[in-house]
């Protein structure tokens, strides 16, 4: 598939079938994601991959409101057979920029960075995961976490220096997975978002 086609076809999926995703497909997606660019080639990302009803069920229990989970009209989001937690570590960047070839940049504390590149870089990696899902014929949804981060950390043994930026559900689209209501807003025109030569 051409990149332009993958970009055009990419949209968030909110209704999954419960058909399993083969582990080798998930591995291909993660291999693509790890090829994202990163400041200083720090690669300060990691992915917790939860597959199957038991593991994804633990995620939903740890991150969701129990009343939402008990709702009989629960959306098909929870049927996704794979949930990936993209994580980043600021410390990896601080350590990398304390090495001899980077120390002159003066980025040895989180406050010194003009933007949190650890978050930017894991977002790049997550976008590659989303585009890879299109190529594999899968649906994917990036969404924000709702629960107590410490509960999620404890449930899955995530070390303290790692922070989840959200979660990605992966799986086969359900037949009735139509565009979300927000999609009706359409995309802003190119001349609304591009300012050549200045604002």
PyMOL commands that set and color helices and strands:
alter all, ss='L'
color gray80, all
select helices_A, chain A and resi 3-9+23-33+39-41+52-63+66-70+76-79+90-96+103-105+110-112+117-135+149-156+181-185+190-193
alter helices_A, ss='H'
color red, helices_A
select strands_A, chain A and resi 45-51+82-88+139-143+163-164+167-171
alter strands_A, ss='S'
color yellow, strands_A
deselect
rebuild
show_as cartoon
